Amino acid sequence: MSATGILRALTVLGVLTSLHAARRPNIVFILTDDQDVELYGQDPIIKTRELIGAKGMTFTNMYVSSPLCCPSRSSILTGKYVHNHHGINNSVTGGCSSPEWQQMNEGSAFPVYLKTQGYNTFFAGKYLNQYGFPQTGGVAHIPPGWDWWIGLVGNSVYYNYTLSLNGTAEDHGDNYERDYLTDVIHRRGQEFLGIQSPDSPTPFFMMLSTPACHDPFTPAPQYNSTFSGDRAPRDGSFNLHAKDKHWLIRQAITPMPNDTIEYIDTTFRNRWRTLQSVDDMVEDVIKTLDAKGMLDNTYIFYSSDNGFHLGQFSMPYDKRQAYEFDVKVPLMVRGPGIAKDVVISDSVLNIDLGPTFIELAGATPPNSTDGMSLLPILHGTKDPSVPFRVQFLTEHSGVGIDSVPGCPQYQGQGLMVCKMHCVCQDSRNNTHACLRYKSNSVDYKYCEFEDDENFKELYELKQDPYELTNIVDQINPEILAVLKTNLYDLKICTGDACHGSNSHKII
């Protein structure tokens, strides 16, 4: 080869090397449904903890903006608190995938920013609880920003459902081999990964949104007998009557009847069983990425939309409450530049995920975003002496109905989700907002309820991690005043004001 030819070859090699070094990362986001932390909900996903957590970071203080599916998922998509995206509950009238919500939020959701950065985007699974129905645009509605769209119509199920396959209805029945939803999501994800190439200049974002471990808690057949010796945890607030709690919690039956406890244990096992299929999916995703030479350039996030309770304060099962078991969820992340087997104790939120994805894609999160990018934590550039976040907000807007099936005594009282001997988990006035204020010296949760009592609850979680003792009447009035002020500020915050940097401090 001539000197000129060698020079050209070296120039081309240098350009290719530069392009490879500057190659933008792929991103995979696996989202489960109702997977808790406080009830040991991460224990059964052994492969996920080994392949993501041990190969990256495990966040022990990951919280959601709301203890309910649609508001929380809306926060993930928008990076906004509930009071800013206005998807306040799981109903269309409450803004869940409503035409108004779509018009106001979908055009500025994180997938749109990824698309403008040239990402190839893929979604499979549950989107928002009211997605795909006639009043919300039907299956023809594909949210902007998605190239591949496989969206579940309605709420989580495992069989007998409809998918929007790029805008066309695809009906599924009850045959395990063809229809088990977690496995369908798994297979479709593999099909998408199968056509990706490590040499492609186009990076991808893939979101796999599974029904596990949501009601109706249906395991795949091969996992029907696993965990047969396990039962729901009996520690903390299990089967205790609420003391100094708001009225809805006080109406629980304590001690719980035997059939309630039996149902709780069965539900606990089945929830763990449904997660085995998710664990298989995670393993397969990582094996495929590795085999195709893409694993080292791919970030993988694993989280859930909200937590769950099973017998805590004698509530049979559900979510929608202010306590740790309903608002604390898993978060594990691995990827380029992330140290291995690191545990992060900083408080982070689901509203931080969207800004993180956007920044990973090379864009700047919009000023309207209430969350903050996690990149300083992921890449080890955050000052360890400075908390990522001192305070944050959780919100819930209660819902009730006039007639509760099987519970005629509640006619006209606006209750809902009444389980096992008519113990109700939600009501029209189960509307609350909670401030979490956490520093090196204190860890306060302060909640205000919009009920007939204007009830207030305050816990110091360093001393009382199970939130057993409400100290709102014993706390120093000056501290309580600061908590009230900060809660009010967060309830109306937008954008940077939601980061808490200007909050009033508690010494």
C-alpha positions in Angstrom: 0.0 0.0 0.0 1.3 3.5 -0.9 1.9 6.1 1.8 -1.2 8.0 0.6 -3.2 4.8 0.9 -1.9 4.1 4.4 -2.7 7.7 5.4 -6.2 7.4 4.1 -6.7 4.0 6.0 -5.4 5.5 9.2 -7.7 8.5 8.7 -10.7 6.3 8.2 -9.7 4.1 11.2 -9.4 7.3 13.3 -12.8 8.5 12.3 -14.4 5.1 13.0 -12.6 4.9 16.4 -13.8 8.4 17.2 -17.4 7.5 16.2 -17.2 4.3 18.3 -15.9 6.2 21.3 -18.7 8.8 20.9 -21.4 6.2 20.3 -24.5 7.0 22.3 -25.7 4.4 24.8 -28.7 2.1 24.4 -31.2 2.2 27.3 -33.4 -0.6 28.6 -36.1 0.2 31.2 -37.9 -2.7 32.8 -41.0 -1.6 34.9 -42.9 -3.9 37.1 -46.4 -3.2 38.6 -47.0 -3.0 42.4 -43.6 -4.5 43.3 -42.8 -3.5 46.9 -39.6 -3.2 48.9 -40.8 -3.3 52.5 -42.5 -6.7 52.1 -39.3 -8.2 50.7 -40.6 -7.9 47.1 -37.0 -8.0 45.7 -36.2 -11.3 47.3 -37.6 -13.6 44.6 -35.8 -11.8 41.7 -32.5 -13.4 42.3 -31.2 -13.2 38.7 -32.2 -9.6 38.4 -30.3 -8.7 41.6 -27.3 -10.6 40.4 -27.3 -9.3 36.8 -28.3 -5.6 37.5 -27.9 -4.8 41.1 -24.6 -6.6 41.7 -23.3 -5.4 38.3 -24.3 -1.8 39.1 -26.1 0.2 41.7 -29.0 -0.7 44.0 -30.9 2.3 45.4 -32.3 1.6 48.8 -34.4 4.8 49.0 -36.3 5.0 45.7 -39.8 6.5 46.1 -42.8 7.2 43.8 -44.8 10.4 43.5 -48.0 8.6 44.2 -49.0 5.1 45.6 -51.2 4.4 42.7 -50.5 3.1 39.2 -51.7 5.8 36.7 -50.5 8.9 38.6 -47.1 7.2 39.2 -46.7 6.1 35.6 -47.7 9.6 34.4 -44.9 10.9 36.6 -42.4 8.5 35.1 -43.3 9.6 31.6 -43.4 13.3 32.3 -40.8 13.8 35.1 -43.5 15.8 36.9 -45.2 15.6 40.3 -48.9 14.6 40.1 -50.1 18.2 40.8 -48.3 19.3 37.6 -49.3 16.5 35.2 -52.9 16.3 36.6 -53.3 12.5 36.2 -54.5 12.2 39.7 -56.1 8.7 39.8 -56.9 5.7 37.7 -60.0 7.0 36.1 -60.5 9.0 32.8 -62.1 11.8 34.8 -59.1 11.8 37.0 -56.8 12.4 34.0 -55.6 8.8 33.4 -54.7 8.8 29.7 -57.6 11.2 29.1 -57.6 13.3 25.9 -56.7 16.3 28.0 -53.8 14.5 29.7 -52.6 13.3 26.3 -52.8 16.8 24.8 -51.0 18.4 27.8 -48.4 15.8 28.5 -47.6 13.2 25.8 -45.9 15.7 23.5 -43.4 16.5 26.2 -42.9 13.1 27.7 -39.4 11.6 27.8 -39.8 9.4 24.7 -40.3 12.5 22.5 -36.9 13.8 23.6 -35.3 10.5 22.9 -36.8 10.4 19.5 -35.5 13.9 18.7 -32.0 12.7 19.6 -32.3 10.0 17.0 -33.2 7.0 19.2 -35.1 4.0 17.9 -37.8 3.6 20.6 -39.8 0.4 21.6 -42.6 0.0 24.1 -44.3 -3.2 25.2 -46.8 -3.8 28.0 -48.9 -1.7 30.3 -48.9 2.0 29.6 -51.6 3.8 31.6 -54.7 2.1 33.1 -57.2 3.8 30.8 -55.2 3.5 27.6 -56.8 2.0 24.5 -60.5 2.5 25.3 -62.8 4.4 23.0 -62.9 7.4 25.3 -59.1 7.7 25.3 -58.5 7.3 21.6 -58.8 3.5 21.2 -56.0 1.2 20.0 -55.2 3.6 17.1 -53.7 6.1 19.5 -50.0 5.7 19.7 -48.3 8.1 22.1 -45.8 10.3 20.3 -42.1 9.4 20.5 -42.6 5.6 20.1 -41.4 3.8 16.9 -42.6 0.4 18.0 -45.8 0.3 20.0 -47.3 -2.8 21.7 -49.6 -1.2 24.3 -51.9 -3.1 26.7 -55.5 -1.9 26.6 -56.5 -1.2 30.2 -55.0 -2.4 33.4 -52.7 -5.3 34.2 -53.9 -8.8 33.5 -52.1 -12.0 32.4 -54.6 -13.5 30.0 -57.6 -12.4 27.9 -56.6 -8.9 26.9 -56.1 -6.8 23.8 -52.8 -5.1 22.7 -52.4 -2.2 20.3 -49.9 -3.5 17.9 -48.7 -0.3 16.3 -52.3 1.0 16.3 -54.0 -2.3 15.3 -55.9 -4.4 17.8 -54.4 -7.8 18.7 -56.6 -10.0 20.9 -55.2 -12.6 23.3 -56.9 -15.5 25.1 -55.9 -17.9 27.9 -53.4 -20.2 26.3 -50.1 -20.0 28.2 -47.8 -20.6 25.2 -49.4 -17.8 23.2 -50.9 -15.4 25.7 -49.2 -15.1 29.1 -48.6 -11.4 29.0 -45.2 -11.2 30.7 -43.9 -13.8 28.2 -45.5 -12.0 25.3 -43.7 -8.8 26.4 -40.5 -10.9 26.8 -40.8 -12.4 23.2 -41.6 -9.0 21.6 -38.6 -7.5 23.3 -36.4 -10.3 22.0 -37.7 -9.7 18.5 -36.7 -6.0 18.8 -33.3 -6.8 20.2 -32.8 -9.4 17.4 -32.7 -6.7 14.7 -30.4 -4.3 16.6 -26.7 -4.2 15.7 -23.7 -3.0 17.8 -22.4 -1.2 14.7 -25.6 0.7 14.1 -25.3 4.5 14.4 -28.8 4.6 15.8 -29.1 3.8 19.5 -32.3 2.4 21.0 -34.5 2.8 24.0 -36.6 -0.3 25.0 -39.2 -0.2 27.7 -40.7 -3.5 28.9 -43.7 -2.8 31.2 -44.9 -6.1 32.8 -48.1 -6.9 34.7 -46.3 -8.6 37.5 -46.9 -8.6 40.4 -50.3 -6.9 40.1 -53.7 -8.3 40.8 -54.9 -10.9 39.7 -51.5 -12.4 40.7 -51.5 -15.2 38.1 -48.2 -17.1 37.9 -47.0 -18.9 34.8 -47.8 -22.7 35.1 -44.2 -23.7 35.8 -44.1 -21.5 38.9 -47.4 -22.5 40.4 -45.7 -24.4 43.2 -42.7 -22.3 44.0 -42.3 -20.6 47.4 -44.9 -23.0 48.9 -43.3 -22.7 52.3 -43.3 -18.9 52.3 -45.8 -16.5 53.9 -46.3 -12.8 54.1 -43.9 -11.1 56.6 -45.2 -10.7 60.1 -42.9 -8.0 61.3 -43.5 -4.2 61.5 -47.1 -3.2 61.4 -48.6 -6.5 60.3 -51.9 -7.3 62.0 -51.7 -4.3 64.3 -54.5 -1.9 64.8 -53.7 1.6 63.6 -52.9 4.0 66.4 -53.4 7.7 65.8 -53.9 7.2 62.1 -56.5 8.7 59.7 -60.0 7.4 59.9 -59.8 5.0 56.9 -57.0 3.1 58.5 -58.7 3.0 61.8 -61.7 1.1 60.4 -59.6 -2.1 59.7 -60.5 -5.2 61.6 -57.9 -6.3 64.2 -56.9 -9.0 64.7 -57.5 -10.0 61.1 -59.8 -13.0 60.6 -58.1 -16.3 59.7 -59.5 -16.3 56.2 -58.0 -12.9 55.6 -54.5 -14.0 56.8 -54.8 -17.1 54.6 -55.7 -15.0 51.6 -52.8 -12.6 52.4 -50.3 -15.5 52.4 -51.6 -17.0 49.2 -51.4 -13.5 47.6 -47.9 -13.1 48.8 -46.7 -16.3 47.3 -48.5 -15.7 44.0 -47.0 -12.2 43.7 -43.5 -13.7 44.1 -44.4 -16.4 41.6 -45.4 -13.9 38.9 -42.0 -12.2 39.3 -40.2 -15.3 38.3 -41.3 -14.7 34.7 -39.9 -11.2 35.0 -36.7 -12.6 36.3 -36.4 -14.9 33.3 -37.1 -11.9 31.0 -34.3 -9.8 32.6 -31.9 -12.7 32.3 -32.8 -13.2 28.6 -32.4 -9.5 27.8 -29.0 -9.4 29.3 -27.9 -12.6 27.6 -29.0 -11.3 24.2 -27.3 -7.9 24.7 -24.1 -9.7 25.7 -24.3 -12.2 22.7 -24.8 -9.3 20.3 -21.9 -7.3 21.8 -24.1 -4.5 23.0 -24.2 -5.0 26.8 -21.2 -2.8 27.5 -22.9 0.1 25.8 -26.4 -0.3 27.3 -27.9 1.1 30.5 -30.4 -1.2 32.2 -32.9 0.3 34.7 -35.3 -1.9 36.8 -38.0 -0.3 38.9 -41.7 -0.4 39.8 -44.6 2.0 39.7 -45.7 1.7 43.4 -45.4 -0.5 46.4 -48.0 -2.7 48.1 -49.4 -3.7 51.5 -50.5 -7.1 52.8 -51.9 -6.9 56.3 -50.0 -3.8 57.4 -52.1 -2.0 60.0 -54.6 -4.9 59.4 -55.4 -3.7 55.8 -55.9 -6.9 53.7 -54.1 -5.8 50.5 -53.8 -2.9 48.1 -51.8 0.4 48.0 -53.1 4.1 48.0 -51.7 4.8 51.4 -49.1 7.2 52.7 -46.8 4.7 54.4 -43.5 3.3 53.3 -44.8 0.0 52.1 -46.9 1.7 49.4 -44.5 4.4 48.2 -41.0 2.8 48.3 -40.0 0.7 45.3 -37.0 -1.1 43.8 -34.4 0.7 41.6 -31.4 -1.1 40.2 -29.2 0.3 37.4 -26.2 -1.0 35.5 -24.4 0.5 32.5 -21.3 2.3 31.1 -19.4 4.2 33.8 -21.4 2.7 36.7 -19.4 1.1 39.5 -20.3 -2.5 40.4 -22.1 -3.7 43.5 -22.7 -0.2 44.9 -25.6 0.6 47.3 -27.0 4.1 47.1 -28.9 5.5 50.1 -29.7 8.9 48.6 -33.5 9.6 48.2 -34.4 9.4 44.6 -37.8 9.5 42.8 -39.7 8.1 39.8 -39.8 11.7 38.5 -36.0 11.5 38.2 -36.1 8.6 35.6 -37.3 10.7 32.6 -34.6 13.4 33.1 -32.0 10.7 33.4 -33.0 9.0 30.2 -33.0 12.4 28.4 -29.6 13.3 29.6 -28.2 9.9 28.8 -29.5 10.5 25.3 -27.4 13.7 25.0 -30.2 16.2 25.5 -31.0 18.7 28.2 -34.1 17.9 30.3 -36.8 20.6 29.9 -37.1 23.4 32.6 -40.7 22.1 33.3 -39.3 18.8 34.7 -39.7 18.5 38.5 -37.3 15.6 38.7 -33.5 15.6 38.5 -31.1 13.5 36.4 -29.4 10.7 38.3 -26.3 10.9 36.2 -24.2 12.5 38.9 -24.9 9.5 41.1 -24.6 6.9 38.4 -21.2 8.2 37.2 -19.8 9.0 40.7 -19.5 12.8 40.2 -21.9 13.8 43.0 -20.3 15.1 46.2 -20.9 12.3 48.7 -21.2 14.8 51.5 -24.2 16.6 49.9 -27.5 14.7 49.8 -29.0 14.3 46.3 -32.3 15.4 47.7 -33.3 16.6 51.2 -37.0 16.5 50.7 -39.8 15.3 48.4 -43.5 15.0 48.0 -46.0 12.1 47.6 -49.6 12.7 46.7 -52.8 10.7 46.4 -56.3 11.8 45.3 -58.9 9.4 46.9 -61.7 7.8 45.0 -65.0 6.3 46.2 -68.2 4.8 44.8 -71.8 5.0 46.0 -72.4 1.3 46.1 -69.7 -1.2 47.2 -70.5 -4.7 46.0 -71.0 -7.1 48.9 -70.9 -4.3 51.5 -74.4 -2.7 51.7 -73.5 -0.9 54.9 -71.4 1.5 52.9 -74.2 2.7 50.6 -73.6 6.3 49.7 -70.5 6.7 51.8 -68.0 7.0 48.9 -65.7 4.1 49.8 -63.9 1.8 47.4 -61.5 -1.2 47.2 -63.2 -3.0 50.1 -61.5 -6.4 50.7 -62.1 -9.3 53.0 -64.9 -8.5 55.5 -65.4 -5.1 53.8 -62.2 -3.5 55.0 -61.9 -0.5 52.6 -58.6 0.7 51.2 -59.7 4.0 49.6 -62.4 6.7 49.8 -63.4 10.0 48.3 -61.7 11.8 51.1 -58.6 9.6 51.3 -56.8 12.5 49.7 -53.4 13.3 51.1 -50.0 14.9 50.5 -46.9 14.0 52.4 -43.6 15.7 52.8 -40.5 13.6 53.4 -37.7 15.5 55.0 -34.4 13.6 55.4 -31.1 14.9 56.6 -28.1 13.3 58.4 -29.8 13.9 61.7 -33.6 13.5 61.1 -36.0 11.6 58.9 -39.5 13.1 59.0 -42.6 12.2 57.1 -45.4 14.7 57.6 -48.8 14.1 56.0 -52.0 16.2 55.7 -55.3 14.5 54.9 -58.3 16.3 53.2 -60.9 14.4 55.3 -63.6 15.6 57.7 -61.0 15.7 60.5 -58.2 17.5 58.5 -56.1 14.8 60.0 -52.3 15.1 60.2 -49.6 12.4 60.7 -45.9 12.8 61.6 -43.3 10.1 61.9 -39.6 10.2 62.7 -38.5 7.2 60.7 -35.0 6.9 62.1 -36.6 6.1 65.4 -39.9 4.6 64.1 -39.2 2.9 60.7 -42.6 1.2 60.7 -44.6 4.4 61.3 -46.3 3.1 64.4 -46.4 6.3 66.5 -47.8 9.5 65.2 -45.9 12.3 67.0 -47.7 15.3 65.4 -48.9 16.5 68.8 -45.6 16.0 70.6 -43.2 17.6 68.1 -41.5 21.0 68.7 -44.0 23.5 67.2 -41.2 25.3 65.4 -40.2 22.1 63.6 -43.8 21.4 62.7 -44.1 24.9 61.3 -41.2 24.3 59.0 -42.6 21.0 57.8 -46.0 22.6 57.1 -44.3 25.4 55.1 -42.2 23.0 53.1 -45.1 20.7 52.3 -47.1 23.7 51.1 -44.2 24.8 48.9 -43.8 21.4 47.3 -47.6 21.1 46.7 -47.4 24.1 44.4 -43.9 23.7 43.1 -42.9 23.5 39.4 -39.6 22.7 37.8 -36.5 23.7 39.7 -38.5 24.8 42.7 -39.4 21.1 43.2 -35.8 20.2 43.8 -35.9 21.4 47.4 -32.7 23.5 47.3 -34.6 26.5 48.6 -36.4 24.7 51.3 -36.5 25.8 54.9 -34.0 23.9 56.9 -34.5 21.9 60.1 -31.4 22.1 62.3 
